[in-house]
Amino acid sequence: MASNPHVLGNPLLKTQHFVGATKWVQTSETEITGYHQMRVAHQKYADEGLKEVAVKGHAHGSSTIWYRKVEGVWKFAGVEPKIRWSEYDHDKVFEHGREEGIEEP
C-alpha cells in the first residue's frame, strides 16, 4: 500500500501525518502494537510540476499500527486506519486505487 503508485506511492500525492495521543503495547519480544490519534492531510497535484492541487482531502481519526522486530530492526508490519470524519474531497484522493481494487489506507 505505501509504495503502490495507485495509493500512497503516487508521486503526485503529498501527505502530512500529525500524530497525537499514542499508546504502545508490547505483545511479545518482537512485536509491538501502537494506537495513534491521527490527522492526515492529503494533496494530489495535477502534474509533476506540483503547482496546481487537483484534489485535497484530510482525515481525522486513529490508526492501529503493528511493528515487528526483524533481524534486530523494528519495522512496520501492518496498519488499520479508522477515519472518524474527513474534510474536503477525501473520498476522491484514492479514487483511482479503489478502481484498481486496492483498499484505501
C-alpha positions as CSV (number, residue, x, y, z in Angstrom):
1,M,0.0,0.0,0.0
2,A,2.7,2.5,1.0
3,S,4.7,2.1,-2.3
4,N,1.8,1.3,-4.6
5,P,1.5,4.1,-7.3
6,H,-2.3,4.0,-7.0
7,V,-2.2,4.7,-3.3
8,L,0.5,6.4,-1.1
9,G,3.3,5.7,-3.7
10,N,1.7,8.1,-6.2
11,P,4.4,10.7,-6.9
12,L,1.7,13.4,-7.3
13,L,0.3,12.7,-3.8
14,K,1.8,14.6,-0.9
15,T,0.8,13.8,2.7
16,Q,1.4,15.1,6.2
17,H,0.7,12.9,9.2
18,F,0.2,14.5,12.6
19,V,0.3,12.0,15.4
20,G,-1.5,12.9,18.7
21,A,-2.1,10.7,21.7
22,T,-0.3,7.4,21.5
23,K,-0.4,4.1,23.4
24,W,2.2,1.4,22.9
25,V,1.6,-2.3,23.9
26,Q,4.4,-4.8,23.6
27,T,2.7,-8.1,22.8
28,S,5.9,-10.2,22.5
29,E,9.7,-9.7,22.4
30,T,9.4,-9.0,18.7
31,E,6.0,-7.3,18.3
32,I,4.5,-4.0,19.4
33,T,1.1,-2.6,18.7
34,G,0.7,1.2,18.6
35,Y,-2.6,3.0,18.9
36,H,-2.3,6.5,17.5
37,Q,-4.6,9.5,17.2
38,M,-4.1,10.9,13.7
39,R,-4.8,13.9,11.5
40,V,-3.6,13.3,7.9
41,A,-3.6,15.9,5.2
42,H,-3.5,14.8,1.5
43,Q,-3.0,16.8,-1.6
44,K,-2.8,15.3,-5.1
45,Y,-1.3,17.5,-7.7
46,A,-2.4,17.8,-11.4
47,D,1.1,17.1,-12.8
48,E,4.8,16.7,-11.9
49,G,5.3,20.4,-11.6
50,L,3.4,20.3,-8.3
51,K,1.9,23.8,-8.8
52,E,-1.8,23.0,-9.1
53,V,-3.7,21.0,-6.5
54,A,-6.1,18.7,-8.3
55,V,-7.7,17.1,-5.2
56,K,-7.3,17.6,-1.4
57,G,-8.8,15.7,1.4
58,H,-7.9,15.5,5.1
59,A,-8.8,12.6,7.5
60,H,-9.2,12.7,11.3
61,G,-9.3,9.5,13.4
62,S,-6.9,6.9,14.7
63,S,-4.6,4.1,13.4
64,T,-3.6,0.8,14.9
65,I,-0.1,0.1,13.7
66,W,1.7,-3.2,14.2
67,Y,5.5,-3.2,14.4
68,R,7.8,-6.3,14.2
69,K,11.5,-6.6,15.1
70,V,13.3,-8.3,12.1
71,E,17.0,-9.0,12.5
72,G,17.2,-6.5,15.3
73,V,15.4,-3.7,13.5
74,W,11.8,-2.5,14.2
75,K,9.7,-2.4,11.0
76,F,6.1,-1.7,10.1
77,A,4.1,-4.9,10.0
78,G,0.6,-3.6,9.3
79,V,-1.8,-0.6,9.6
80,E,-5.5,-0.3,10.2
81,P,-6.8,3.3,9.9
82,K,-10.1,4.3,11.4
83,I,-11.4,7.6,9.9
84,R,-13.9,9.4,12.2
85,W,-14.5,12.3,9.9
86,S,-12.9,14.0,6.9
87,E,-12.6,17.3,5.2
88,Y,-12.8,18.4,1.5
89,D,-12.8,15.6,-1.1
90,H,-11.1,12.9,0.9
91,D,-13.1,10.2,-0.9
92,K,-11.5,11.3,-4.2
93,V,-7.9,11.2,-3.1
94,F,-7.6,7.4,-3.5
95,E,-10.4,7.0,-6.1
96,H,-8.1,5.5,-8.7
97,G,-6.7,3.0,-6.2
98,R,-10.3,1.8,-5.4
99,E,-10.9,1.4,-9.2
100,E,-7.8,-0.9,-9.2
101,G,-9.3,-2.9,-6.3
102,I,-6.9,-1.6,-3.7
103,E,-8.2,-0.8,-0.2
104,E,-7.9,2.8,1.0
105,P,-5.3,3.4,3.7
